[in-house]
Each structure stands twice: as C-alpha cells, then as structure tokens.
Amino acid sequence: MPRPRRAAKAGPTGETRRTRYFGGAAMKVDGAMLKEARERVFMSQEELAEALLVNPGVVIGLEREPRTEVRENLVKDLAEMLFVARADLTSDPEPPQPVEAEEG
C-alpha cells in the first residue's frame, strides 16, 4: 500500500517551495555555469541545497542538465547565494551581430 503524501508546508506568504521555485515565470539555468559559480564560492551541492531549503537532488539535477527551466525566484536566490548576476547562470544566446552594409 503506498504511503500517503505529506502536505507541503507553506511559508509566510502561503507559497510552498515547489510553487516558489517550479511554477510561474521561468528562466533557464545552465548547469555548467551553476556548478562553476557554486565551486567559486567553495560551496558543496548539499550546502547550496540547504541554503535554498530544497532537496540536494534539485541542485544535482540542475547542474547535470545543460539547460533547465526554473522559476525566476530560484534564479534570483541562486544568484544572491553565489554572489553572481542572474545572467551569469544562464546561457541564453548572445544577440546577433549587426549586419554591416556593403559599400558600393
């Protein structure tokens, strides 16, 4: 018989960790960039997960994937904890180079 699921604990604003980090407006996190930023501040995956109040599997999964879509709140929290800009955690392509007009 399957074990009943526990109810998610809501924070002071009424949102749970799941709705805070995995629902709503999304950004894509680059796993390699996240891992590099985490290692730069000498933080383990477990320490980062504890600071975010998530399961360590979340951080491991984010670092393993090339690009993972997550809620913007998670990117904001990651950037604050790792002392980087939000843009440093995403690998959105650079804007295209301007086309130069040919002289003639």
NUZADO-528094 format. One record per residue (C-alpha): x, y, z; residue in one letter; residue number from 0; chain. Coordinates in Angstrom, 3 decimals, decimal comma, padded with zeros to 6 digits. Layout:
BEGIN
+----------+----------+----------+------+------+-------+
!     east !    north !       up ! resn ! resi ! chain !
+----------+----------+----------+------+------+-------+
!        X !        Y !        Z !    A !  NUM !     A !
...
+----------+----------+----------+------+------+-------+
***
This chain:
BEGIN
+----------+----------+----------+------+------+-------+
!     east !    north !       up ! resn ! resi ! chain !
+----------+----------+----------+------+------+-------+
!  000,000 !  000,000 !  000,000 !    M !    0 !     A !
!  001,505 !  003,391 ! -000,975 !    P !    1 !     A !
!  002,449 !  005,763 !  001,784 !    R !    2 !     A !
!  000,266 !  008,911 !  001,955 !    P !    3 !     A !
!  001,984 !  012,107 !  000,864 !    R !    4 !     A !
!  002,656 !  014,756 !  003,441 !    R !    5 !     A !
!  001,142 !  018,165 !  002,879 !    A !    6 !     A !
!  003,631 !  020,756 !  001,714 !    A !    7 !     A !
!  004,478 !  023,351 !  004,339 !    K !    8 !     A !
!  003,596 !  026,841 !  003,256 !    A !    9 !     A !
!  005,819 !  029,791 !  004,054 !    G !   10 !     A !
!  004,708 !  033,167 !  005,449 !    P !   11 !     A !
!  003,359 !  034,202 !  002,028 !    T !   12 !     A !
!  001,414 !  030,965 !  001,655 !    G !   13 !     A !
!  003,623 !  029,503 ! -001,046 !    E !   14 !     A !
!  005,456 !  026,205 ! -000,803 !    T !   15 !     A !
!  008,989 !  025,561 ! -002,013 !    R !   16 !     A !
!  007,573 !  023,726 ! -005,040 !    R !   17 !     A !
!  005,359 !  026,639 ! -006,121 !    T !   18 !     A !
!  008,076 !  029,159 ! -005,283 !    R !   19 !     A !
!  010,746 !  027,544 ! -007,444 !    Y !   20 !     A !
!  008,972 !  025,467 ! -010,104 !    F !   21 !     A !
!  005,826 !  027,339 ! -011,147 !    G !   22 !     A !
!  005,164 !  030,679 ! -012,815 !    G !   23 !     A !
!  007,584 !  032,859 ! -014,797 !    A !   24 !     A !
!  010,539 !  030,829 ! -015,945 !    A !   25 !     A !
!  014,196 !  031,263 ! -016,806 !    M !   26 !     A !
!  016,677 !  028,657 ! -017,991 !    K !   27 !     A !
!  019,642 !  027,795 ! -015,788 !    V !   28 !     A !
!  022,816 !  026,464 ! -017,398 !    D !   29 !     A !
!  024,064 !  023,530 ! -015,309 !    G !   30 !     A !
!  027,755 !  024,049 ! -016,057 !    A !   31 !     A !
!  027,571 !  027,750 ! -015,204 !    M !   32 !     A !
!  025,735 !  026,979 ! -011,957 !    L !   33 !     A !
!  028,343 !  024,401 ! -010,954 !    K !   34 !     A !
!  031,187 !  026,808 ! -011,768 !    E !   35 !     A !
!  029,598 !  029,604 ! -009,704 !    A !   36 !     A !
!  028,971 !  027,234 ! -006,773 !    R !   37 !     A !
!  032,547 !  025,955 ! -006,809 !    E !   38 !     A !
!  033,903 !  029,524 ! -006,958 !    R !   39 !     A !
!  032,402 !  030,191 ! -003,515 !    V !   40 !     A !
!  033,591 !  026,808 ! -002,177 !    F !   41 !     A !
!  030,056 !  025,560 ! -001,530 !    M !   42 !     A !
!  029,023 !  021,929 ! -001,797 !    S !   43 !     A !
!  025,829 !  020,861 ! -003,550 !    Q !   44 !     A !
!  024,408 !  019,890 ! -000,174 !    E !   45 !     A !
!  025,245 !  023,284 !  001,370 !    E !   46 !     A !
!  023,599 !  025,125 ! -001,519 !    L !   47 !     A !
!  020,515 !  022,908 ! -001,286 !    A !   48 !     A !
!  020,301 !  023,537 !  002,461 !    E !   49 !     A !
!  020,537 !  027,295 !  001,910 !    A !   50 !     A !
!  017,727 !  027,085 ! -000,669 !    L !   51 !     A !
!  015,683 !  024,760 !  001,584 !    L !   52 !     A !
!  015,438 !  022,134 ! -001,174 !    V !   53 !     A !
!  016,486 !  018,516 ! -001,522 !    N !   54 !     A !
!  020,137 !  018,136 ! -002,661 !    P !   55 !     A !
!  018,782 !  016,223 ! -005,675 !    G !   56 !     A !
!  017,418 !  019,521 ! -007,000 !    V !   57 !     A !
!  020,882 !  021,110 ! -007,121 !    V !   58 !     A !
!  022,442 !  017,922 ! -008,501 !    I !   59 !     A !
!  019,775 !  017,774 ! -011,211 !    G !   60 !     A !
!  020,202 !  021,429 ! -012,157 !    L !   61 !     A !
!  023,972 !  021,010 ! -012,514 !    E !   62 !     A !
!  023,634 !  017,795 ! -014,510 !    R !   63 !     A !
!  021,385 !  019,273 ! -017,223 !    E !   64 !     A !
!  022,687 !  021,693 ! -019,866 !    P !   65 !     A !
!  019,613 !  023,938 ! -019,510 !    R !   66 !     A !
!  016,740 !  023,600 ! -017,055 !    T !   67 !     A !
!  013,699 !  025,841 ! -016,944 !    E !   68 !     A !
!  013,016 !  027,064 ! -013,404 !    V !   69 !     A !
!  011,077 !  029,898 ! -011,841 !    R !   70 !     A !
!  012,768 !  033,274 ! -011,752 !    E !   71 !     A !
!  012,685 !  033,274 ! -007,917 !    N !   72 !     A !
!  015,086 !  030,313 ! -007,865 !    L !   73 !     A !
!  017,494 !  032,079 ! -010,220 !    V !   74 !     A !
!  017,325 !  035,191 ! -008,016 !    K !   75 !     A !
!  018,030 !  033,157 ! -004,860 !    D !   76 !     A !
!  020,860 !  031,224 ! -006,550 !    L !   77 !     A !
!  022,462 !  034,455 ! -007,766 !    A !   78 !     A !
!  022,295 !  036,021 ! -004,296 !    E !   79 !     A !
!  023,775 !  032,957 ! -002,573 !    M !   80 !     A !
!  026,545 !  032,538 ! -005,140 !    L !   81 !     A !
!  027,357 !  036,267 ! -005,418 !    F !   82 !     A !
!  026,798 !  036,413 ! -009,180 !    V !   83 !     A !
!  024,392 !  038,198 ! -011,515 !    A !   84 !     A !
!  021,352 !  036,296 ! -012,766 !    R !   85 !     A !
!  022,764 !  036,477 ! -016,288 !    A !   86 !     A !
!  025,833 !  034,542 ! -015,071 !    D !   87 !     A !
!  023,638 !  031,477 ! -014,502 !    L !   88 !     A !
!  022,025 !  031,315 ! -017,925 !    T !   89 !     A !
!  023,478 !  030,619 ! -021,340 !    S !   90 !     A !
!  020,938 !  032,499 ! -023,403 !    D !   91 !     A !
!  022,482 !  033,118 ! -026,794 !    P !   92 !     A !
!  024,124 !  036,449 ! -027,414 !    E !   93 !     A !
!  022,132 !  038,832 ! -029,594 !    P !   94 !     A !
!  023,000 !  038,547 ! -033,292 !    P !   95 !     A !
!  025,806 !  040,708 ! -034,623 !    Q !   96 !     A !
!  024,623 !  043,752 ! -036,608 !    P !   97 !     A !
!  024,755 !  043,376 ! -040,357 !    V !   98 !     A !
!  027,250 !  045,719 ! -041,928 !    E !   99 !     A !
!  026,097 !  047,499 ! -045,071 !    A !  100 !     A !
!  028,282 !  046,903 ! -048,099 !    E !  101 !     A !
!  029,892 !  049,952 ! -049,586 !    E !  102 !     A !
!  029,379 !  050,314 ! -053,272 !    G !  103 !     A !
+----------+----------+----------+------+------+-------+
***
